[in-house]
């Protein structure tokens, strides 16, 4: 069972991806005592510096979506060296991590890995650009925030809930 408190029963029964919702005013940023979590002012993505994280997990407590995970063991032995991205820092034991919309991929013009692998089921783009694919899809099919009642104005929308 997810740690989220849902506003309706239908939503509680709907399987969802647990990813960072990239809030406009993210509670995790305010909770981080080392400023290891911040919001990128250029693109709105909530970022993390894994080397600044002290593993206090305050950000995990502050996140209303349960979108952060703590590395209880070193993840590096499970990363295939041939697939490791040398441009992106490797996380270690004792730190928190979260979705960054694969910012390292975005920087070279690629989509986030989950979007690329979804075969069109996930859409990525600028919610504030009315000509972007995501804006067009939201106009055509609609979409909602999880826990819109919190007023966080998340950067992620879901259909069918």
C-alpha positions in Angstrom: 0.0 0.0 0.0 1.3 3.4 -0.9 2.1 5.9 1.9 0.0 8.5 0.0 -3.4 9.6 1.4 -5.8 9.8 -1.5 -8.7 12.1 -2.0 -10.9 9.5 -3.6 -11.3 5.7 -3.7 -10.8 5.4 -7.5 -7.4 7.0 -7.2 -6.5 4.7 -4.4 -7.2 1.7 -6.6 -5.3 3.0 -9.6 -1.7 1.7 -10.2 0.6 4.7 -10.8 4.3 5.3 -11.4 6.0 6.5 -8.3 8.1 9.3 -9.6 9.0 12.8 -8.5 6.1 15.1 -9.4 8.5 18.1 -9.7 6.3 20.5 -7.7 6.3 24.2 -8.4 6.9 24.8 -4.6 8.5 21.4 -3.5 8.3 20.5 0.2 11.4 18.3 -0.2 13.5 21.4 -1.0 12.4 23.2 2.1 13.1 20.1 4.2 16.6 19.4 3.0 19.2 20.8 5.6 22.2 20.6 3.2 20.6 22.0 0.1 21.2 18.7 -1.7 17.8 19.1 -3.2 16.9 22.2 -5.2 14.6 23.3 -8.0 16.3 24.2 -11.3 15.0 27.7 -12.1 15.6 27.2 -15.9 13.5 24.1 -16.4 11.5 23.5 -13.1 13.1 20.1 -12.5 13.6 19.2 -8.8 17.3 18.1 -8.7 19.6 16.4 -6.3 23.3 16.5 -5.6 24.0 13.0 -4.3 27.3 14.1 -2.9 25.7 16.7 -0.7 23.0 14.3 0.6 23.7 13.2 4.2 21.0 10.6 4.2 18.8 12.2 6.9 15.7 11.4 4.9 13.9 14.6 5.8 13.1 15.0 2.1 11.4 11.5 2.1 9.2 12.6 4.9 8.3 15.9 3.3 7.4 14.3 -0.1 3.6 13.7 -0.2 4.1 11.3 -3.1 6.5 8.8 -1.6 8.7 9.4 -4.6 12.1 9.1 -2.9 14.1 6.1 -2.0 17.0 5.5 0.4 19.9 3.4 -0.6 20.4 0.9 2.2 23.1 -0.8 0.2 25.6 0.3 -2.5 23.8 0.2 -5.9 27.1 0.3 -7.9 27.6 -3.5 -8.0 24.2 -3.8 -9.8 25.2 -1.3 -12.5 26.5 -2.8 -15.7 29.8 -0.9 -16.4 29.0 -0.9 -20.1 25.7 0.9 -19.4 27.0 3.4 -16.9 26.7 7.0 -17.9 30.0 8.7 -17.0 28.4 12.1 -17.2 26.0 11.3 -14.3 27.2 10.7 -10.8 26.9 7.2 -9.3 24.8 7.1 -6.2 26.2 5.4 -3.1 24.9 3.7 0.1 23.4 6.0 2.6 21.9 8.6 0.2 18.4 9.4 -1.0 17.6 9.4 -4.7 14.7 10.3 -6.9 13.6 10.9 -10.5 15.3 13.8 -12.2 13.5 13.3 -15.5 16.9 12.0 -16.7 18.3 15.5 -16.8 21.6 14.2 -18.2 19.6 12.8 -21.2 17.6 16.0 -21.6 20.9 18.0 -21.8 21.9 16.1 -25.0 18.4 16.3 -26.6 17.1 12.9 -25.5 13.9 12.1 -23.7 13.8 10.7 -20.2 14.5 6.9 -20.3 11.0 6.0 -19.0 9.3 8.1 -21.8 11.5 6.6 -24.5 10.8 3.0 -23.2 7.0 3.6 -22.9 6.3 3.5 -26.6 4.2 6.6 -26.5 2.3 5.8 -23.3 4.2 8.6 -21.4 4.6 12.1 -22.8 7.2 14.6 -21.8 7.3 18.3 -22.4 6.8 21.9 -21.2 3.4 22.3 -19.5 3.7 26.1 -20.0 4.3 25.9 -23.8 0.8 25.7 -25.3 2.3 24.2 -28.5 4.2 21.3 -26.8 3.0 17.8 -27.2 2.1 17.4 -23.5 0.0 20.6 -23.7 -1.8 19.3 -26.8 -2.5 15.9 -25.2 -3.8 17.5 -22.0 -6.2 19.7 -24.0 -7.4 16.7 -26.0 -7.5 14.0 -23.3 -7.4 15.9 -20.0 -5.2 15.1 -17.1 -5.0 15.6 -13.3 -2.4 16.0 -10.6 -2.2 13.5 -7.8 -3.2 15.3 -4.7 -4.0 18.5 -6.5 -5.7 19.5 -3.2 -2.2 20.2 -1.8 -1.7 23.2 -4.1 1.8 22.1 -5.1 1.1 22.6 -8.9 3.1 19.5 -9.9 4.8 19.1 -13.2 3.3 15.6 -13.7 -0.3 14.9 -14.9 -2.2 11.6 -15.1 -5.0 10.5 -17.3 -7.8 8.3 -16.2 -8.0 9.2 -12.6 
